[in-house]
Amino acid sequence: MELELPAPPKVGMVSLGCPKNLVDSERILTKLRSDGYAMCSDYAGADVVLVNTCGFLDSAKEESLEAIGEAIAENGRVIVTGCMGKEAEVIRERFPNVLAVTGAHQYEEVVGAVHVAAPMPPSAYLNLVPDAGLKLTPRHYSYLKISEGCNHRCAFCIIPSLRGDLVSRRPDAILKEAEKLVAAGTKELLVISQDTSAYGVDIRKEPRMWHGREIVPHMTDLARELGQIAPWVRLHYVYPYPHVDQVIPLMAEGLVLPYLDIPFQHASRSVLKAMKRPANEAKVLERIKGWREICPEIAIRSTFIVGFPGETDADFEYLLEWLDEAQLDRVGAFRFEPVKGAAANSLPGSVPEEVKEERYARFMAKSAAISAARLAAKVGRTLDVIIDAVDEEGGATGRSQADAPEIDGEVFLRDAGHLAEGDIVPVRIEDADEHDLYGVPAQAASA
Ligand code: SF4
């Protein structure tokens, strides 16, 4: 029997400018070819045409605009990339019908735009990699990266020098990836980046169409859309900007999990200033109170650094008092370590190692006591739990909405042999310790 393969979409390419642009075009085509696309040397046969532009001189820009015009006239389905991507508004003004405009070196963006404009037909013979990509996590949860790099310059961190300023992915590419992951079995999307709340600041004026709606690249808009795609959406690495307050109502509505991973790093104003972090800690306490009023279920996870250069006994005592007041659900702490290349290394007031150790131990004891009390308050309640593993003895391990995989606690279940990985079930909580909860599936409990 002869096997009939569906025809892959064809991509045309017009490459303008210097050899660097040519290499970019080759990379894009190589990636598209490895994704299964066919190449096409004329406009008429192409399902989509890429124009890789040059913007070095005014004459080169004009040539690029003419090439875009020709591709639109001859084919109509055009994606623009390359140096002129920086002038997306000029391009869109002259050619409102272009499908997408991406900048130079944004390979993932342009390839993503081709996937959206000319999707591959589903075929196990053409798509050797599953639609959702190859995953290192279990099927039922997936990390979803929304941006790379960071615009902040926290004194203890070298990420911006390693990864550069923030570059956001286009919202439609993120949402498409989310849909694929969910179609492949993902129940929980874990949104990650270096700075989730800054998502879109670099592409704010480039809304994208998604299922007939215009999506503005902003954390709140993205979170709302993701909440309609996956049963559970968890936000990680949220920098404490004021607009974070806007996602709390989405948590109260149940669109996004009532969970906020928001690294505060410290509470003392002078330490925060030295860290080059927002230093309005009293306001943060008010905001946390406000968040809990809007969404009483919210679980707040944060990380802190103890022993930062210049941290005095008084700063540290203030941090402990602040923690008492804030009553955070999950807390991680690091003892300050100088990282090669970090600005903090040259700050005065280095804290002796034994003092760092002592502060770390006191900080962890305080946060463990808070966590234990907050978990104890859940005993007797029924909580939704996602199942991570079922054992042969009829037990299971899962996580409540307040627990992210790997970093937070777990829920240990008895009488749960009938459950499967990825199930989301109500669980009656019977016991708690400092980190974990213990319970039984609500149906088994009532049987
Ligand atoms: S700590 Fe986070 S917010 Fe600060 S510079 Fe590093 S990545 Fe950016």
Residues whose N, C-alpha, C, O or C-beta is under 5 A from the ligand:
A	BS01	SF4	C150 H152 R153 C154 C157 I159 Q194
